[in-house]
Amino acid sequence: MADHQTMVAEPEVAKPEVDRRTKPKAKKQPRYSVVLWDDTDHSYEYVVLMMKSLFRHPIETGFQIAKEVDNSGKAICLTTTLEHAELKRDQIHAFGKDELIARCKGSMSATIEPVRE
């Protein structure tokens, strides 16, 4: 009796085609805006310096935000995640008083608002 081994081919299983160009979409975090509120106790120079220091905005952007706060009563400084918006709001509140205006007692006011998408 001969020792025969029979080779059985593996069955071919159809694999679903995967489009490697598309990635699964990650769930986007809700966005929040940091809103700076106007008052009469802070100068344009203060706002420009704060925007440069806290947000790394160029001087021109800081000036535009200062102008918008003055004209509209408020301006959006940044739109980001909730945690980052809370941090930036707190940094605005901790920025200190405007040394150029004698009656100034402290920092400007800021809030965070959800972005409607």
Helices and strands as residue ranges (DSSP letters): E 32-37, H 44-55, H 59-72, E 74-80, H 82-93, E 109-114
